[in-house]
Amino acid sequence: QVTLVESGGGMAQPGRSLRLSCAASGLDFRSYGMHWVRRAPGKGLEWLAVIWSDGTNIQYADSVKGRFIISRDNSKDTLYLQMNSLRVDDTAIYYCATADPAVSMRILEKWGQGARVTVSS
Amino acid sequence: DIVVTQSPLSLAVTPGEPASISCRSSQSLLHRDGYDYLDWYLQKPGQSPQLLIYFASSRAPGVPDRFRGSGTGTDFTLTISSVEAEDVGLYYCMQGRQTPQTFGQGTKLEIK
């Protein structure tokens, strides 16, 4: 059974940084692509970033490009999202999700329970 | 970016009755590999989203067969043949044809 557990959420002031982690179990982590998606209060889902299984290919949404960095440590079965220069509108629940390249890197198969991030002065 | 538009944004359905949600994209989601890169996700209250349908019409493992996805190109539909109380939540379509992947606004399904 695939389990994804996000951590590292919390409160931060505008302009500060936070790092989210997503610990995976129940799958061969190094074989899967991984995504980050968020949902801001009162809004819908927003795709943020994807990283291929070996970390060689990375893509971002324009809203976070240059501020957020997706990375992974396959030896630790863990995905990361380094969030810099945080803004109030980054307040959201952040989800990690798997993508099986044998099917498609674009399909978000399994999701974590989410990590809440609040950016406020 | 590809814009994905859902309708309706909310619907209330009597248990046992069917329900349909429409999703339209600003560009064709049909890839040269023959697949439409359109997924459907459900976020139940208090839960994280879950994959229902991928490639427009393929049900994800464990998804009841009352959920059916159809359509191609720019017009897609999610149909629930007989709504159950556990189906309440927010339904999203998402295109994966181009980066950035984009979601529809979401459709809230409630039970009458």
HADDOCK unambig.tbl for C-alpha pairs under 7 A between the chains (distance, minus, plus):
assign (segid A and resid 44 and name CA) (segid B and resid 105 and name CA) 5.67 0.50 0.50
assign (segid A and resid 44 and name CA) (segid B and resid 106 and name CA) 6.20 0.50 0.50
assign (segid A and resid 45 and name CA) (segid B and resid 103 and name CA) 6.39 0.50 0.50
assign (segid A and resid 46 and name CA) (segid B and resid 102 and name CA) 6.95 0.50 0.50
assign (segid A and resid 46 and name CA) (segid B and resid 103 and name CA) 6.62 0.50 0.50
assign (segid A and resid 47 and name CA) (segid B and resid 101 and name CA) 6.14 0.50 0.50
assign (segid A and resid 47 and name CA) (segid B and resid 102 and name CA) 6.49 0.50 0.50
assign (segid A and resid 61 and name CA) (segid B and resid 100 and name CA) 5.56 0.50 0.50
assign (segid A and resid 106 and name CA) (segid B and resid 96 and name CA) 5.18 0.50 0.50
assign (segid A and resid 107 and name CA) (segid B and resid 54 and name CA) 6.90 0.50 0.50
assign (segid A and resid 108 and name CA) (segid B and resid 51 and name CA) 6.80 0.50 0.50
assign (segid A and resid 109 and name CA) (segid B and resid 51 and name CA) 5.83 0.50 0.50
assign (segid A and resid 110 and name CA) (segid B and resid 50 and name CA) 6.83 0.50 0.50
assign (segid A and resid 111 and name CA) (segid B and resid 48 and name CA) 6.60 0.50 0.50
assign (segid A and resid 111 and name CA) (segid B and resid 49 and name CA) 6.63 0.50 0.50
assign (segid A and resid 111 and name CA) (segid B and resid 50 and name CA) 6.75 0.50 0.50
assign (segid A and resid 112 and name CA) (segid B and resid 48 and name CA) 6.78 0.50 0.50
assign (segid A and resid 113 and name CA) (segid B and resid 47 and name CA) 6.99 0.50 0.50
assign (segid A and resid 113 and name CA) (segid B and resid 48 and name CA) 5.40 0.50 0.50
assign (segid A and resid 114 and name CA) (segid B and resid 48 and name CA) 6.85 0.50 0.50
